[in-house]
C-alpha cells in the first residue's frame, strides 16, 4: 500500500505573482480537512492489510471489465492526490530546487529512518527465530537497515515474521519510491510552471498530457527488461493521481468546489467503476478527495491542532499488525484492525511530535523562511 502525501508546503511569496497569497486563497487551499482525510486514508490501509495479515485473505476488491479498485489502492490513491495538490502548491510558492528538496527530505526521511531503527534494533531482536548475535550480523539485517533509506525494495528481516500469513516486516513502504519519483518529476518539469496563473494551468495540462503519452509509448516500445522498473513506478496509476491532484491545485480558481458537483462526481465515479471506464476514475476520485480535504469546520481544527499522525500511522501500522498476529492476540481480521488502528494512532502521534515535527522545524529554520501559509500550520503546531 502506498504512501502518503505528507508534504511540507513552501512559504513566502507566491511564485509568478511577487506577493504573498491572499488570506482567502490560503484558506481555500488549506482546508482543515486535509489532516482528517489523510488519517482516514491511513486507517483504510490498515483495514485493507488486516485481511492478508490476519488470515491470508485478499483485500476486498471491486473488479469490473478491466477496472480494479480495492480499499488499499483507493486509500493510497487518496494520498497521492493530496500529495500532488500540496506539493505543487509548495513548488509554486517557492520554486527553489534546493529548498524544495530540503522540505521533501525533511518530511519523508526522518520518520522513515526512526521506523527502520525501531523495527531493526527493537522489534527484530525481540521476535526473530535466529539467535541474537546471528540476527544482528546477518547481511539481511544490514540490507534492510541501509537499503530502505535508499528506497531499495528490502522489506524482510532475517527470521522475523516468517510463519505468518503475510510476508515482510513492512508491507507499506514499497510506495515511497513512487512518491519520490513524483517529487523528482516536479523538480524536472516544475520550472515550466513558474509563470502567470492562466498560462500555468495550460502548461500543467500540457505537461500531464505529455507524461501520459510518453508513458504509453514507453510501455509499447521499451524491451521487457527495462519495463520492470517502469511498471513498478506506474503501479495502480498512483503517479497519475499525483498529476491530477497537481492540476486541481493549478486550476483551483477555475474548478468549482461545491456539494452539488461533489455529488455528481461521486455518482459518476460509481458509474465509471460499474461500467469499467478507467480514465474517469482518476478525475472523479481526485475531485472528491480534494473537495473533502478543503472543507473547514471547528471540529476539524481541533484535529489539526493535535498534529498530523497520518505518516506515522502509515509506516508503523504493518509492523504492528504483524506483531499482533505473531503474539496471537489478534485472532480475526476485524480484531486486528481495531487493535492495530489504536496502536498505530498512538505511534503516529509520537512519531509526529518526537520526530517529524522537529525535523520540519529544523528544515524551516535552516531555510530561514517565515511560516505564512496555513498549509504549513496544519503540518505542525508551531514549526512547520
Order of alpha helices (4+ residues) and beta strands (2+ residues): alpha-alpha-beta-beta-alpha-alpha-alpha-alpha-alpha-alpha-alpha-alpha-alpha-alpha-alpha-alpha-alpha-alpha-alpha-alpha
